[in-house]
Amino acid sequence: MTPSLRRRRLLAAAVPGLLAGCLVESSGEAGSSGDGTGSDADRESLSEGEESGAEQTDGEESDGADDDDEADGAETPEEVGPDGSGLVVTNVDVLDVTDGGYETTVEARLTVENAGRFTYGTVYFRVDAYATRPNSIEREAVGYAYHRAEYSADDRFDGGDDPRRFTVEIDFRSRDTRARPDPDWYEVDAAVRRAEPV
């Protein structure tokens, strides 16, 4: 049946109202998410998030400061690598070269200074011997050795102007080189491998 004219007018009048309500809700949602302003509740939520983020950053910075304080007051380590030991080999002298027929021995004296902040009881070195010729820059590696220097409780290796000197020996097969068994025909390099503070 066809509705009466009066009923059709009531339906037509109600439809714009329904549509208007949908448009208002849609525009409200768009305003809170699309234009960047948002509602008062949204702004309060953002402010709280920023405050908590700032508090977290302050806390992280304070933790870093505490770590620095702990590092400054750290105990003496059991051992120190060559980069942090402060030990420096200032001079190496080849004292003697002995050819025993099968084996040749190079004897050298090391001079070491302690420019670091620790006192050492044991220091480990590596020494390398090179065969060369007088007044020549060319040299040939012939052997190496590891050396441990120990210092008594009454004479620890501390810093200052007092360097330490000790003798090392490097053995290698005589047939590995044709250099003469003469100190002028050999050079020795030395480096700190690690050190044990006390």
Accessible surface in RSA format (square Angstrom, percent):
REM  Atomic radii and reference values for relative SASA: ProtOr
REM  Chains: A
REM  Algorithm: Lee & Richards
REM  Probe-radius: 1.40
REM  Slices: 20
REM RES _ NUM      All-atoms   Total-Side   Main-Chain    Non-polar    All polar
REM                ABS   REL    ABS   REL    ABS   REL    ABS   REL    ABS   REL
RES MET A   1   237.67 123.1 157.05 103.9  80.62 192.0 130.47 110.9 107.21 142.0
RES THR A   2   110.92  78.9  83.72  84.9  27.20  64.8  50.31  67.6  60.61  91.6
RES PRO A   3    54.47  39.7  42.41  38.7  12.06  43.8  52.24  43.1   2.23  13.8
RES SER A   4    71.24  60.2  55.86  74.5  15.38  35.4  53.94 114.9  17.30  24.2
RES LEU A   5   101.53  56.5  96.42  69.0   5.11  12.8  96.42  67.7   5.11  13.7
RES ARG A   6   191.99  80.6 187.79  95.7   4.20  10.0  66.04  90.3 125.95  76.3
RES ARG A   7   149.80  62.9 148.45  75.7   1.35   3.2  36.17  49.4 113.63  68.9
RES ARG A   8   113.11  47.5 107.47  54.8   5.64  13.4  41.13  56.2  71.98  43.6
RES ARG A   9   160.75  67.5 152.92  78.0   7.84  18.7  56.58  77.3 104.18  63.1
RES LEU A  10   117.70  65.6 112.90  80.8   4.81  12.1 113.44  79.7   4.26  11.5
RES LEU A  11   102.03  56.8 101.68  72.7   0.35   0.9 101.87  71.5   0.16   0.4
RES ALA A  12    65.27  60.0  50.79  78.4  14.48  32.9  58.53  82.4   6.74  17.9
RES ALA A  13    74.45  68.5  47.61  73.5  26.84  61.0  57.80  81.4  16.65  44.1
RES ALA A  14    54.49  50.1  42.30  65.3  12.19  27.7  52.99  74.6   1.50   4.0
RES VAL A  15    75.70  49.8  75.70  68.5   0.00   0.0  75.70  65.8   0.00   0.0
RES PRO A  16    78.42  57.2  72.35  65.9   6.07  22.1  75.54  62.4   2.88  17.9
RES GLY A  17    48.31  59.6   0.00   N/A  48.31  59.6  36.41  99.9  11.89  26.6
RES LEU A  18   130.69  72.8 124.26  88.9   6.43  16.2 127.30  89.4   3.38   9.1
RES LEU A  19   106.52  59.3 106.20  76.0   0.32   0.8 106.25  74.6   0.27   0.7
RES ALA A  20    49.16  45.2  46.23  71.3   2.92   6.7  48.77  68.7   0.39   1.0
RES GLY A  21    34.26  42.3   0.00   N/A  34.26  42.3  33.13  90.9   1.14   2.5
RES CYS A  22    76.89  58.2  73.30  81.7   3.59   8.4  23.64  59.9  53.25  57.4
RES LEU A  23   126.35  70.4 123.05  88.0   3.30   8.3 123.42  86.7   2.93   7.9
RES VAL A  24   104.60  68.8 101.33  91.7   3.27   7.9 103.20  89.7   1.39   3.8
RES GLU A  25   121.92  70.0 113.53  85.9   8.39  20.0  42.92  83.0  79.00  64.5
RES SER A  26    65.76  55.6  59.26  79.1   6.50  15.0  31.70  67.5  34.05  47.7
RES SER A  27    72.77  61.5  57.88  77.2  14.89  34.3  50.13 106.7  22.65  31.7
RES GLY A  28    46.14  56.9   0.00   N/A  46.14  56.9  38.71 106.2   7.44  16.7
RES GLU A  29   122.22  70.2 118.35  89.5   3.87   9.2  46.49  89.9  75.73  61.8
RES ALA A  30    59.25  54.5  50.03  77.2   9.22  21.0  56.83  80.0   2.42   6.4
RES GLY A  31    25.42  31.4   0.00   N/A  25.42  31.4  24.22  66.5   1.20   2.7
RES SER A  32    52.34  44.2  34.28  45.7  18.06  41.6  20.57  43.8  31.78  44.5
RES SER A  33    97.11  82.1  61.31  81.8  35.80  82.5  49.12 104.6  47.99  67.2
RES GLY A  34    64.53  79.6   0.00   N/A  64.53  79.6  31.76  87.2  32.77  73.4
RES ASP A  35    89.58  62.7  55.31  55.1  34.27  81.0  44.64 105.1  44.94  44.8
RES GLY A  36    76.32  94.1   0.00   N/A  76.32  94.1  42.96 117.9  33.35  74.7
RES THR A  37    85.71  61.0  71.99  73.0  13.72  32.7  68.93  92.6  16.78  25.4
RES GLY A  38    16.81  20.7   0.00   N/A  16.81  20.7   6.72  18.4  10.09  22.6
RES SER A  39    53.21  45.0  43.43  58.0   9.78  22.5  46.33  98.7   6.88   9.6
RES ASP A  40    93.32  65.4  88.74  88.3   4.59  10.8  32.19  75.8  61.13  61.0
RES ALA A  41    69.35  63.8  59.51  91.8   9.84  22.4  62.21  87.6   7.14  18.9
RES ASP A  42    61.06  42.8  58.91  58.6   2.16   5.1  17.98  42.3  43.09  43.0
RES ARG A  43   113.34  47.6 111.11  56.6   2.23   5.3  58.28  79.6  55.06  33.4
RES GLU A  44   112.79  64.8 108.82  82.3   3.97   9.5  38.80  75.1  73.98  60.4
RES SER A  45    70.71  59.7  61.60  82.2   9.11  21.0  27.03  57.6  43.68  61.2
RES LEU A  46   121.44  67.6 118.44  84.7   3.01   7.6 120.48  84.6   0.96   2.6
RES SER A  47    55.11  46.6  53.27  71.1   1.84   4.2  25.01  53.3  30.10  42.2
RES GLU A  48   117.06  67.2 112.26  84.9   4.80  11.4  40.28  77.9  76.78  62.7
RES GLY A  49    41.84  51.6   0.00   N/A  41.84  51.6  33.17  91.0   8.67  19.4
RES GLU A  50   130.01  74.6 116.26  88.0  13.75  32.7  52.44 101.4  77.57  63.3
RES GLU A  51   110.81  63.6 106.23  80.4   4.58  10.9  39.49  76.4  71.32  58.2
RES SER A  52    63.46  53.6  56.86  75.9   6.60  15.2  44.07  93.8  19.40  27.2
RES GLY A  53    32.30  39.8   0.00   N/A  32.30  39.8  30.69  84.2   1.61   3.6
RES ALA A  54    56.12  51.6  46.43  71.7   9.69  22.0  53.94  76.0   2.18   5.8
RES GLU A  55   124.10  71.2 114.53  86.6   9.57  22.8  44.83  86.7  79.26  64.7
RES GLN A  56   120.39  67.3 108.65  79.4  11.73  27.9  38.74  82.5  81.64  61.9
RES THR A  57    68.43  48.7  68.06  69.0   0.37   0.9  43.07  57.8  25.36  38.3
RES ASP A  58    89.20  62.5  84.04  83.6   5.16  12.2  29.11  68.5  60.09  59.9
RES GLY A  59    30.98  38.2   0.00   N/A  30.98  38.2  30.46  83.6   0.52   1.2
RES GLU A  60   104.82  60.2  94.41  71.4  10.42  24.8  39.89  77.2  64.94  53.0
RES GLU A  61   117.09  67.2 102.42  77.5  14.67  34.9  47.97  92.8  69.12  56.4
RES SER A  62    57.64  48.7  50.27  67.1   7.37  17.0  45.95  97.8  11.69  16.4
RES ASP A  63    85.66  60.0  84.40  84.0   1.26   3.0  25.70  60.5  59.96  59.8
RES GLY A  64    33.13  40.9   0.00   N/A  33.13  40.9  30.81  84.5   2.32   5.2
RES ALA A  65    52.86  48.6  46.54  71.8   6.32  14.4  50.61  71.3   2.25   6.0
RES ASP A  66    76.66  53.7  74.95  74.6   1.72   4.1  20.61  48.5  56.05  55.9
RES ASP A  67    86.37  60.5  81.37  81.0   5.00  11.8  26.60  62.6  59.77  59.6
RES ASP A  68    91.91  64.4  90.01  89.6   1.91   4.5  23.31  54.9  68.60  68.4
RES ASP A  69    95.61  67.0  84.42  84.0  11.19  26.5  29.29  68.9  66.32  66.1
RES GLU A  70   123.40  70.8 109.09  82.5  14.31  34.1  48.57  93.9  74.83  61.1
RES ALA A  71    69.21  63.6  47.45  73.2  21.75  49.5  54.93  77.4  14.27  37.8
RES ASP A  72   126.99  89.0  90.78  90.4  36.21  85.6  34.20  80.5  92.79  92.5
RES GLY A  73    63.78  78.6   0.00   N/A  63.78  78.6  35.61  97.7  28.17  63.1
RES ALA A  74    72.17  66.4  41.59  64.2  30.58  69.6  49.27  69.4  22.90  60.7
RES GLU A  75   162.83  93.5 139.71 105.7  23.12  55.0  60.54 117.1 102.28  83.5
RES THR A  76    74.82  53.2  49.15  49.8  25.68  61.2  19.43  26.1  55.40  83.7
RES PRO A  77    55.00  40.1  42.35  38.6  12.66  46.0  52.92  43.7   2.09  13.0
RES GLU A  78   158.80  91.2 141.28 106.9  17.52  41.7  62.37 120.6  96.43  78.7
RES GLU A  79    97.68  56.1  83.54  63.2  14.14  33.7  23.79  46.0  73.89  60.3
RES VAL A  80    16.46  10.8  12.35  11.2   4.11   9.9  16.46  14.3   0.00   0.0
RES GLY A  81    37.37  46.1   0.00   N/A  37.37  46.1  24.59  67.5  12.78  28.6
RES PRO A  82    70.69  51.5  57.24  52.2  13.46  48.9  57.40  47.4  13.29  82.6
RES ASP A  83   149.90 105.0 113.81 113.3  36.09  85.3  42.45  99.9 107.46 107.2
RES GLY A  84    51.80  63.9   0.00   N/A  51.80  63.9  32.40  88.9  19.40  43.5
RES SER A  85     0.31   0.3   0.00   0.0   0.31   0.7   0.00   0.0   0.31   0.4
RES GLY A  86    23.14  28.5   0.00   N/A  23.14  28.5  21.45  58.9   1.69   3.8
RES LEU A  87    12.72   7.1   0.00   0.0  12.72  32.0   0.00   0.0  12.72  34.2
RES VAL A  88    77.04  50.7  74.05  67.0   2.99   7.2  77.04  66.9   0.00   0.0
RES VAL A  89    35.39  23.3  10.21   9.2  25.18  60.7  10.21   8.9  25.18  68.3
RES THR A  90    66.34  47.2  31.54  32.0  34.80  82.9  34.38  46.2  31.96  48.3
RES ASN A  91    69.98  48.3  64.46  62.3   5.51  13.3  19.62  47.2  50.35  48.7
RES VAL A  92    37.71  24.8  12.44  11.3  25.28  60.9  12.44  10.8  25.28  68.6
RES ASP A  93    51.64  36.2  48.51  48.3   3.13   7.4  15.63  36.8  36.00  35.9
RES VAL A  94    31.28  20.6  10.71   9.7  20.57  49.6  10.71   9.3  20.57  55.8
RES LEU A  95    71.62  39.9  46.94  33.6  24.68  62.0  49.83  35.0  21.78  58.6
RES ASP A  96    64.96  45.5  64.61  64.3   0.35   0.8  14.22  33.5  50.74  50.6
RES VAL A  97     9.33   6.1   0.00   0.0   9.33  22.5   0.00   0.0   9.33  25.3
RES THR A  98    76.31  54.3  72.52  73.5   3.80   9.0  58.04  78.0  18.28  27.6
RES ASP A  99    73.56  51.5  45.06  44.8  28.50  67.4   9.55  22.5  64.01  63.8
RES GLY A 100    64.03  79.0   0.00   N/A  64.03  79.0  32.39  88.9  31.64  70.9
RES GLY A 101    60.90  75.1   0.00   N/A  60.90  75.1  39.17 107.5  21.73  48.7
RES TYR A 102   159.66  74.5 148.84  84.7  10.82  28.2 122.01  91.7  37.65  46.4
RES GLU A 103    82.34  47.3  78.39  59.3   3.96   9.4  14.44  27.9  67.90  55.4
RES THR A 104     5.78   4.1   5.78   5.9   0.00   0.0   1.33   1.8   4.46   6.7
RES THR A 105    33.28  23.7  32.14  32.6   1.14   2.7  15.49  20.8  17.80  26.9
RES VAL A 106     0.09   0.1   0.00   0.0   0.09   0.2   0.00   0.0   0.09   0.2
RES GLU A 107    52.65  30.2  52.65  39.8   0.00   0.0   3.80   7.4  48.85  39.9
RES ALA A 108     0.14   0.1   0.14   0.2   0.00   0.0   0.14   0.2   0.00   0.0
RES ARG A 109    93.32  39.2  92.71  47.3   0.61   1.5  13.14  18.0  80.19  48.6
RES LEU A 110     0.00   0.0   0.00   0.0   0.00   0.0   0.00   0.0   0.00   0.0
RES THR A 111    13.90   9.9  13.90  14.1   0.00   0.0   8.69  11.7   5.21   7.9
RES VAL A 112     0.00   0.0   0.00   0.0   0.00   0.0   0.00   0.0   0.00   0.0
RES GLU A 113    76.31  43.8  75.96  57.5   0.35   0.8   9.97  19.3  66.34  54.2
RES ASN A 114     5.15   3.6   0.05   0.1   5.10  12.3   0.16   0.4   4.99   4.8
RES ALA A 115    86.62  79.6  47.06  72.6  39.56  90.0  57.21  80.6  29.41  77.9
RES GLY A 116    28.59  35.3   0.00   N/A  28.59  35.3  13.67  37.5  14.92  33.4
RES ARG A 117   210.68  88.5 170.60  87.0  40.08  95.4  78.04 106.7 132.63  80.4
RES PHE A 118    29.21  14.6  24.94  15.4   4.27  11.1  27.85  16.9   1.36   3.9
RES THR A 119    43.69  31.1  40.16  40.7   3.53   8.4  16.67  22.4  27.02  40.9
RES TYR A 120     0.00   0.0   0.00   0.0   0.00   0.0   0.00   0.0   0.00   0.0
RES GLY A 121     3.57   4.4   0.00   N/A   3.57   4.4   2.20   6.0   1.37   3.1
RES THR A 122    19.63  14.0  19.39  19.7   0.23   0.6   1.59   2.1  18.04  27.3
RES VAL A 123     0.00   0.0   0.00   0.0   0.00   0.0   0.00   0.0   0.00   0.0
RES TYR A 124    46.57  21.7  46.57  26.5   0.00   0.0  32.56  24.5  14.01  17.3
RES PHE A 125     0.58   0.3   0.04   0.0   0.54   1.4   0.04   0.0   0.54   1.6
RES ARG A 126    69.06  29.0  68.25  34.8   0.82   1.9  12.65  17.3  56.41  34.2
RES VAL A 127     0.34   0.2   0.34   0.3   0.00   0.0   0.34   0.3   0.00   0.0
RES ASP A 128    27.44  19.2  27.44  27.3   0.00   0.0   2.90   6.8  24.54  24.5
RES ALA A 129     0.08   0.1   0.00   0.0   0.08   0.2   0.00   0.0   0.08   0.2
RES TYR A 130    43.96  20.5  43.96  25.0   0.00   0.0  14.85  11.2  29.11  35.9
RES ALA A 131     6.41   5.9   3.64   5.6   2.77   6.3   3.82   5.4   2.58   6.8
RES THR A 132    11.15   7.9   3.96   4.0   7.20  17.1   8.94  12.0   2.21   3.3
RES ARG A 133   152.99  64.2 150.19  76.6   2.80   6.7  44.20  60.4 108.78  65.9
RES PRO A 134    65.84  48.0  45.86  41.8  19.97  72.6  52.22  43.1  13.62  84.7
RES ASN A 135   166.79 115.0 112.72 108.9  54.08 130.2  42.31 101.8 124.49 120.3
RES SER A 136    41.65  35.2  23.79  31.7  17.87  41.2  17.57  37.4  24.09  33.7
RES ILE A 137   175.09  99.6 146.63 109.2  28.47  68.6 153.20 110.3  21.89  59.4
RES GLU A 138   137.04  78.7 128.71  97.4   8.33  19.8  48.60  94.0  88.44  72.2
RES ARG A 139   104.86  44.0  69.29  35.3  35.57  84.7  22.19  30.3  82.67  50.1
RES GLU A 140    93.73  53.8  89.65  67.8   4.08   9.7  39.30  76.0  54.43  44.4
RES ALA A 141    73.80  67.9  48.97  75.6  24.83  56.5  49.29  69.4  24.51  64.9
RES VAL A 142    15.78  10.4   0.28   0.3  15.50  37.3   5.93   5.2   9.85  26.7
RES GLY A 143    17.20  21.2   0.00   N/A  17.20  21.2  13.24  36.3   3.96   8.9
RES TYR A 144   120.05  56.0 102.93  58.6  17.13  44.6  54.80  41.2  65.26  80.4
RES ALA A 145    25.20  23.2  20.03  30.9   5.17  11.8  25.20  35.5   0.00   0.0
RES TYR A 146   134.55  62.8 104.00  59.2  30.56  79.5  83.43  62.7  51.12  63.0
RES HIS A 147    49.60  27.1  45.11  31.4   4.50  11.5  30.32  31.2  19.29  22.4
RES ARG A 148   137.45  57.7 116.24  59.3  21.22  50.5  17.51  23.9 119.95  72.7
RES ALA A 149     8.55   7.9   4.21   6.5   4.35   9.9   8.55  12.0   0.00   0.0
RES GLU A 150   110.20  63.3  80.49  60.9  29.71  70.7  26.80  51.8  83.40  68.1
RES TYR A 151    30.28  14.1  20.15  11.5  10.13  26.4  25.15  18.9   5.13   6.3
RES SER A 152    70.23  59.3  52.68  70.3  17.55  40.4  53.34 113.6  16.89  23.7
RES ALA A 153    80.20  73.7  53.97  83.3  26.23  59.7  54.07  76.1  26.13  69.2
RES ASP A 154   147.06 103.0 108.43 107.9  38.63  91.3  36.94  86.9 110.13 109.8
RES ASP A 155    76.57  53.6  73.16  72.8   3.41   8.1  22.30  52.5  54.27  54.1
RES ARG A 156    75.47  31.7  67.36  34.3   8.11  19.3  17.48  23.9  58.00  35.1
RES PHE A 157     0.25   0.1   0.25   0.2   0.00   0.0   0.25   0.1   0.00   0.0
RES ASP A 158    71.43  50.0  69.07  68.7   2.36   5.6  11.89  28.0  59.54  59.4
RES GLY A 159    36.95  45.6   0.00   N/A  36.95  45.6  13.89  38.1  23.06  51.6
RES GLY A 160    57.71  71.2   0.00   N/A  57.71  71.2  33.65  92.3  24.06  53.9
RES ASP A 161   150.05 105.1 118.29 117.7  31.76  75.1  44.98 105.9 105.07 104.8
RES ASP A 162    96.68  67.7  88.63  88.2   8.05  19.0  36.68  86.3  60.00  59.8
RES PRO A 163    30.31  22.1  23.99  21.9   6.32  23.0  24.26  20.0   6.06  37.6
RES ARG A 164    30.22  12.7  28.72  14.6   1.50   3.6  18.30  25.0  11.92   7.2
RES ARG A 165   147.84  62.1 115.76  59.0  32.08  76.4  31.91  43.6 115.93  70.3
RES PHE A 166    31.86  15.9  23.32  14.4   8.54  22.2  31.86  19.3   0.00   0.0
RES THR A 167    60.04  42.7  42.29  42.9  17.75  42.3  22.18  29.8  37.86  57.2
RES VAL A 168     3.69   2.4   1.31   1.2   2.38   5.7   3.69   3.2   0.00   0.0
RES GLU A 169   104.02  59.7  85.54  64.7  18.48  44.0  18.94  36.6  85.08  69.5
RES ILE A 170     0.14   0.1   0.13   0.1   0.01   0.0   0.14   0.1   0.00   0.0
RES ASP A 171    71.52  50.1  51.14  50.9  20.37  48.2  11.55  27.2  59.96  59.8
RES PHE A 172    14.27   7.1   4.45   2.8   9.81  25.5  14.27   8.6   0.00   0.0
RES ARG A 173   100.08  42.0  98.35  50.1   1.73   4.1  25.32  34.6  74.76  45.3
RES SER A 174    18.21  15.4  11.02  14.7   7.19  16.6  11.45  24.4   6.77   9.5
RES ARG A 175   188.99  79.3 151.05  77.0  37.93  90.3  71.62  97.9 117.37  71.1
RES ASP A 176    52.64  36.9  35.07  34.9  17.58  41.6  17.62  41.5  35.03  34.9
RES THR A 177    19.87  14.1   4.63   4.7  15.24  36.3   7.49  10.1  12.38  18.7
RES ARG A 178   242.67 101.9 209.34 106.7  33.33  79.3  87.64 119.8 155.03  94.0
RES ALA A 179    20.76  19.1   3.78   5.8  16.98  38.6   7.13  10.0  13.63  36.1
RES ARG A 180   151.17  63.5 148.78  75.8   2.39   5.7  39.21  53.6 111.95  67.9
RES PRO A 181    70.94  51.7  54.69  49.8  16.25  59.1  55.24  45.6  15.70  97.6
RES ASP A 182    54.34  38.1  53.83  53.6   0.51   1.2   7.54  17.7  46.80  46.7
RES PRO A 183    46.13  33.6  40.58  37.0   5.55  20.2  40.67  33.6   5.46  33.9
RES ASP A 184   102.31  71.7  87.78  87.4  14.52  34.3  17.61  41.5  84.69  84.5
RES TRP A 185    31.45  12.6  31.45  15.2   0.00   0.0  22.96  12.2   8.49  13.8
RES TYR A 186     8.28   3.9   2.20   1.2   6.09  15.8   0.00   0.0   8.28  10.2
RES GLU A 187    70.39  40.4  68.43  51.8   1.96   4.7  26.45  51.2  43.95  35.9
RES VAL A 188    10.31   6.8   0.00   0.0  10.31  24.9   0.00   0.0  10.31  28.0
RES ASP A 189    58.80  41.2  56.06  55.8   2.74   6.5  25.20  59.3  33.59  33.5
RES ALA A 190    20.84  19.2   0.00   0.0  20.84  47.4   1.99   2.8  18.86  50.0
RES ALA A 191    54.75  50.3  51.13  78.9   3.62   8.2  54.73  77.1   0.02   0.0
RES VAL A 192    13.20   8.7   5.65   5.1   7.55  18.2   5.65   4.9   7.55  20.5
RES ARG A 193   111.03  46.6 102.05  52.0   8.98  21.4  24.12  33.0  86.91  52.7
RES ARG A 194    89.27  37.5  89.27  45.5   0.00   0.0  17.56  24.0  71.71  43.5
RES ALA A 195     0.00   0.0   0.00   0.0   0.00   0.0   0.00   0.0   0.00   0.0
RES GLU A 196    54.20  31.1  54.20  41.0   0.00   0.0  11.52  22.3  42.68  34.9
RES PRO A 197    13.82  10.1   0.12   0.1  13.70  49.8   0.12   0.1  13.70  85.2
RES VAL A 198    92.38  60.8  38.99  35.3  53.39 128.7  72.92  63.4  19.46  52.8
END  Absolute sums over single chains surface
CHAIN  1 A    13990.4      11080.1       2910.3       6922.5       7067.8
END  Absolute sums over all chains
TOTAL         13990.4      11080.1       2910.3       6922.5       7067.8
